[in-house]
């Protein structure tokens, strides 16, 4: 008996990118104090913090698997004087293809960079001119792109049939085939982006701007401009094609033109299981940079007669989040020429225990030819899940699929995340 088993495991962990950026808190203190009369004091401070993260994964995977399991196609013909028997072994084929590709994870701390700002113009002489100008800008630009081209082509032919026992004389003729079992499992998990920018527990810092106790006819001005911008783009483009062709055959047996004994054709069962599981295109983002400043205190007090005192504060925060998934639709190309995306699953299963012939046989009176076919059991399951965008919700409450053990919780520790991604 021949037992052919072929198992192919293709696990490609391509392009896993993890980034953790934590900017230390900055404290800004500006003091103009104790300058003499008619003095001219000016402080001009420009603080700029730019963080640009670009994570790009491109995976081009093609799995071409051709399995041919054959214990059939046997001939026993033109024999004289005894029993004829063809008894084939089972044909078992197992194919497993697993593709896990393209994961981006970024953790950027934006709020701690806010720090504390303390500006004080105090105790300067008469007719002094005191100016403080502070411009602090924080910009975070995160771009997470995944492009995956996955092509799985599986062709399995399991055959125990196609046997011939013909033109035999003098005894019983028996064709008995083994079972044909085929199991094909395709699993594709592709394209996930996770980004955490800031968090609710971060300290955004405090602002204190004070003009106190300056002399008469002094000109005092504090001009503050604080800006925090976050741009987040998460884009997934997938071209996925699954083509599964399974041909399982225990039939097509011929027992014809035999003389002198009983004739029996007994085929084995055909059992085919095809499972296609596609989990693709997930975006998750948690952006909390509303903590640019937790406490603001502005005070003008105790300045001399005819003094001119002004505090001008401008605080601006802008968040722009774009989440896009493309599977089976036109989408942007990450590389030149990659402009379209397609998601297609094609499963073709042909299971056969029939097409057996027992004809023109001559035996003992009352001894009829017998054809007994096995059962056919086909089980095809296709699961598609994907194209999920999550923003501004509690990510822990989402029912995420099991994406290769990848946790979509944004309470992760970076080391834990690395351990999960590395299996």
C-alpha positions in Angstrom: 0.0 0.0 0.0 1.3 3.4 -1.0 0.7 6.3 1.3 1.7 9.6 -0.4 1.6 12.6 1.9 2.9 15.9 0.9 2.8 18.8 3.3 4.0 22.3 2.3 4.0 25.1 4.9 4.8 28.4 3.5 5.0 31.0 6.2 6.3 34.4 5.0 6.5 37.0 7.8 7.4 39.9 5.5 7.8 43.5 6.4 7.0 43.8 10.1 7.8 47.3 11.2 7.6 48.6 14.7 8.4 52.1 15.8 8.3 53.7 19.2 9.2 57.4 19.5 9.0 59.1 22.9 10.1 62.7 22.9 11.3 63.9 26.3 9.4 66.7 28.0 10.7 70.2 27.5 10.4 73.0 30.0 10.6 76.6 28.6 11.4 79.5 31.0 11.7 83.0 29.7 12.3 85.9 32.1 12.9 89.6 31.4 13.5 91.2 34.9 15.3 94.1 36.6 16.3 96.0 33.5 16.9 99.7 33.9 14.8 102.6 32.6 14.7 103.3 28.9 16.0 99.7 28.3 15.0 97.7 25.3 14.7 94.0 25.9 13.5 91.4 23.4 13.3 87.6 23.6 12.5 85.8 20.4 12.3 82.0 20.7 11.2 79.5 18.1 11.0 75.9 19.1 10.1 73.3 16.4 9.7 69.6 16.8 9.0 67.5 13.7 8.5 63.8 13.6 8.0 62.0 10.3 7.4 58.3 10.2 7.1 56.4 6.9 6.5 52.7 7.1 6.1 50.9 3.8 5.7 47.2 3.2 5.6 45.7 -0.3 5.1 41.9 -0.5 4.9 40.0 -3.8 4.1 36.3 -3.0 3.3 33.6 -5.5 2.7 30.0 -4.3 2.4 27.5 -7.1 1.7 24.0 -5.8 1.1 21.0 -8.0 0.5 17.7 -6.2 -0.2 14.4 -8.1 -1.0 11.4 -5.9 -1.7 8.2 -7.9 -2.1 4.6 -6.8 -4.5 3.7 -9.7 -4.2 3.2 -13.4 -3.3 -0.4 -13.0 -4.0 -3.1 -15.7 -4.6 -6.8 -15.2 -5.6 -8.2 -18.5 -5.5 -11.4 -20.7 -4.8 -13.7 -17.7 -5.9 -17.4 -17.7 -6.3 -19.9 -15.0 -6.7 -18.0 -11.7 -8.3 -15.2 -9.7 -7.4 -11.6 -10.7 -7.3 -8.9 -8.1 -6.3 -5.2 -8.2 -6.2 -3.7 -4.7 -4.8 -0.1 -4.6 -3.6 1.8 -1.6 -5.0 5.1 -0.4 -4.0 8.5 -1.9 -3.7 11.2 0.7 -2.7 14.7 -0.1 -2.3 17.5 2.4 -1.4 21.1 1.3 -1.2 23.9 3.8 -0.3 27.4 2.7 0.0 30.3 5.2 0.9 33.8 4.2 1.3 36.4 7.0 2.5 39.7 5.6 2.8 43.4 6.1 2.4 44.8 9.6 3.1 48.3 10.6 3.0 49.5 14.2 4.0 53.0 15.4 3.8 54.5 18.9 4.6 58.2 19.0 4.3 60.3 22.1 3.2 63.8 21.3 1.9 65.2 24.5 5.0 64.9 26.7 6.8 67.2 24.3 4.5 69.9 25.4 6.3 70.5 28.7 5.9 73.6 30.8 6.1 77.2 29.6 6.9 80.0 32.1 7.2 83.6 30.8 7.7 86.4 33.2 8.2 90.2 32.5 8.8 91.8 35.9 10.4 94.8 37.6 11.7 96.6 34.6 12.3 100.4 34.7 10.3 103.2 33.4 10.1 103.8 29.6 11.5 100.3 29.1 10.4 98.3 26.0 10.1 94.6 26.8 9.0 92.0 24.3 8.7 88.2 24.4 7.8 86.2 21.3 7.6 82.5 21.6 6.7 80.2 18.7 6.6 76.5 19.5 5.4 74.0 16.9 5.0 70.3 17.0 4.3 68.4 13.8 3.8 64.6 13.6 3.4 63.0 10.2 2.8 59.2 10.1 2.3 57.3 6.9 1.7 53.6 7.0 1.4 51.9 3.7 1.0 48.2 2.8 0.9 46.7 -0.6 0.5 42.9 -1.0 0.2 40.9 -4.1 -0.6 37.3 -3.1 -1.2 34.6 -5.6 -2.0 31.1 -4.4 -2.3 28.4 -7.1 -2.9 24.9 -5.8 -3.6 21.9 -8.1 -4.1 18.6 -6.4 -4.9 15.3 -8.3 -5.5 12.3 -6.1 -6.2 9.1 -8.0 -6.7 5.5 -7.0 -9.1 4.7 -9.9 -8.6 4.2 -13.6 -7.9 0.5 -13.2 -8.6 -2.2 -15.9 -9.2 -5.9 -15.4 -10.3 -7.2 -18.8 -10.3 -10.4 -20.9 -9.3 -12.7 -18.0 -10.4 -16.4 -18.0 -10.7 -18.9 -15.2 -11.3 -17.2 -11.9 -12.8 -14.3 -10.0 -12.0 -10.7 -10.9 -11.8 -8.0 -8.2 -10.9 -4.4 -8.4 -10.7 -2.7 -5.0 -9.5 0.9 -4.7 -8.2 2.7 -1.7 -9.5 6.1 -0.5 -8.6 9.5 -1.9 -8.3 12.0 0.8 -7.4 15.6 0.0 -7.0 18.5 2.4 -6.2 22.0 1.2 -5.9 24.9 3.6 -5.1 28.4 2.5 -4.7 31.2 5.0 -3.8 34.7 4.1 -3.5 37.4 6.7 -2.2 40.6 5.2 -2.0 44.4 5.7 -2.5 45.7 9.2 -1.6 49.2 10.4 -1.6 50.3 14.1 -0.7 53.8 15.3 -0.9 55.3 18.7 -0.1 59.0 18.9 -0.1 60.3 22.5 -2.3 58.9 25.2 -4.7 60.2 27.8 -2.3 59.8 30.7 0.3 62.1 29.2 1.0 65.4 30.8 0.5 68.2 28.4 2.3 70.8 30.5 1.2 74.1 31.8 1.5 77.7 30.6 2.2 80.7 32.8 2.4 84.2 31.2 2.8 87.2 33.6 3.5 90.9 33.3 4.0 92.2 36.8 5.4 95.3 38.5 6.9 97.1 35.6 7.5 100.9 35.6 5.3 103.6 34.3 5.2 104.3 30.6 6.8 100.8 30.0 5.7 98.9 26.9 5.4 95.1 27.7 4.2 92.4 25.3 4.1 88.7 25.4 3.1 86.9 22.2 2.8 83.2 22.4 1.9 80.9 19.5 1.6 77.1 20.2 0.7 74.7 17.4 0.3 71.0 17.4 -0.5 69.1 14.2 -0.9 65.4 13.6 -1.3 63.9 10.1 -1.9 60.2 10.0 -2.4 58.2 6.8 -3.1 54.5 6.9 -3.5 52.8 3.5 -3.8 49.1 2.5 -3.9 47.9 -1.0 -4.3 44.2 -1.6 -4.3 42.0 -4.8 -5.3 38.5 -3.6 -6.0 35.6 -5.8 -6.7 32.1 -4.6 -7.1 29.4 -7.2 -7.8 25.9 -5.9 -8.3 22.9 -8.3 -8.9 19.5 -6.7 -9.6 16.4 -8.7 -10.2 13.2 -6.5 -11.0 10.0 -8.3 -11.5 6.4 -7.2 -13.8 5.6 -10.1 -13.3 5.0 -13.8 -12.6 1.3 -13.3 -13.3 -1.3 -16.0 -13.9 -5.0 -15.5 -15.1 -6.3 -18.9 -15.1 -9.4 -21.0 -14.1 -11.7 -18.2 -15.1 -15.4 -18.2 -15.3 -18.0 -15.5 -15.9 -16.3 -12.1 -17.5 -13.5 -10.2 -16.8 -9.8 -10.9 -16.5 -7.2 -8.2 -15.6 -3.4 -8.5 -15.4 -1.8 -5.0 -14.3 1.8 -4.9 -13.0 3.7 -1.9 -14.4 6.9 -0.5 -13.5 10.4 -1.7 -13.1 13.0 1.1 -12.2 16.5 0.0 -11.8 19.4 2.4 -10.9 22.9 1.1 -10.6 25.8 3.5 -9.8 29.4 2.4 -9.5 32.0 5.1 -8.7 35.5 4.2 -8.3 38.2 6.8 -7.0 41.4 5.2 -6.8 45.2 5.5 -7.1 46.5 9.1 -6.5 50.0 10.2 -6.5 51.1 13.9 -5.6 54.5 15.2 -5.7 56.1 18.6 -4.8 59.8 18.4 -4.9 61.8 21.7 -3.0 65.1 21.3 -5.6 67.2 22.9 -3.3 67.7 25.8 -1.2 70.4 24.3 -1.6 72.4 27.5 -3.4 71.2 30.6 -3.3 74.5 32.6 -3.1 78.1 31.3 -2.5 81.1 33.5 -2.1 84.6 32.1 -1.7 87.6 34.4 -1.1 91.3 34.1 -0.8 93.0 37.5 0.8 95.9 39.3 2.3 97.8 36.4 3.0 101.5 36.4 0.9 104.4 35.1 0.6 104.8 31.3 2.2 101.4 30.8 1.1 99.4 27.8 0.8 95.7 28.6 -0.4 92.9 26.3 -0.5 89.1 26.4 -1.4 87.4 23.1 -1.8 83.6 23.1 -2.7 81.4 20.2 -3.1 77.7 20.7 -3.9 75.6 17.7 -4.3 71.8 17.4 -5.1 70.0 14.2 -5.6 66.3 13.6 -6.0 64.7 10.2 -6.6 60.9 10.0 -7.1 59.1 6.8 -7.8 55.4 6.7 -8.2 53.5 3.4 -8.6 49.9 2.5 -8.7 48.5 -1.0 -9.5 44.9 -1.9 -11.4 44.3 -5.1 -11.6 48.0 -5.9 -9.4 50.6 -7.5 -6.9 52.0 -5.0 -3.7 54.2 -5.0 -0.5 52.5 -6.0 2.4 52.4 -3.7 4.7 51.6 -6.5 4.5 52.8 -10.0 2.1 50.6 -12.0 0.3 49.2 -8.9 -2.9 51.0 -9.4 -5.6 48.3 -9.0 -6.5 45.7 -6.5 -8.4 42.5 -6.7 -9.7 39.9 -4.2 -10.8 36.7 -5.9 -11.2 33.1 -4.7 -11.8 30.3 -7.2 -12.4 26.8 -5.9 -13.0 23.9 -8.3 -13.6 20.5 -6.8 -14.2 17.3 -8.8 -14.8 14.2 -6.8 -15.6 10.9 -8.5 -16.3 7.4 -7.4 -18.5 6.5 -10.4 -18.0 5.8 -14.1 -17.2 2.2 -13.5 -17.9 -0.4 -16.1 -18.6 -4.2 -15.5 -19.8 -5.4 -18.9 -19.8 -8.6 -21.0 -18.6 -10.8 -18.2 -19.6 -14.5 -18.1 -19.5 -16.4 -14.8 -21.3 -19.1 -13.0 -25.1 -19.1 -13.2 -26.5 -16.9 -10.4 -23.2 -15.1 -9.8 -23.9 -11.5 -10.8 -21.2 -8.8 -11.3 -21.1 -6.3 -8.5 -20.2 -2.6 -8.6 -20.0 -0.8 -5.2 -18.9 2.8 -5.1 -17.6 4.6 -2.1 -19.0 7.8 -0.6 -18.2 11.3 -1.8 -17.8 13.9 0.9 -16.8 17.5 -0.2 -16.4 20.3 2.3 -15.6 23.7 0.9 -15.4 26.7 3.3 -14.4 30.2 2.3 -14.1 33.0 4.9 -13.4 36.6 4.1 -13.0 39.3 6.6 -11.4 42.6 6.3 -11.5 46.3 5.4 -11.9 47.5 8.9 -11.1 51.1 10.0 -11.2 52.0 13.7 -10.7 55.6 15.0 -12.0 57.4 18.0 -13.5 54.4 19.7 -12.3 52.1 22.5 -10.1 49.8 20.5 -10.2 47.1 23.3 -13.9 46.7 22.7 -13.6 45.9 19.0 -14.0 42.3 17.9 -10.8 42.0 16.0 -9.9 38.7 14.2 -7.0 36.7 15.5 -4.4 38.3 13.3 -1.4 35.9 13.9 -1.4 36.7 17.6 -1.1 40.4 16.9 -2.8 42.4 19.7 -4.8 45.4 18.6 -4.9 46.8 22.1 -3.3 50.2 22.5 -2.4 49.5 26.1 0.6 47.5 24.8 4.1 47.6 26.2 6.6 47.9 23.3 8.5 44.9 24.4 5.4 42.8 24.6 4.4 44.0 21.1 7.8 43.0 19.7 7.5 39.6 21.3 4.1 39.1 19.8 5.2 40.2 16.3 8.3 37.9 16.5 6.1 34.9 17.4 
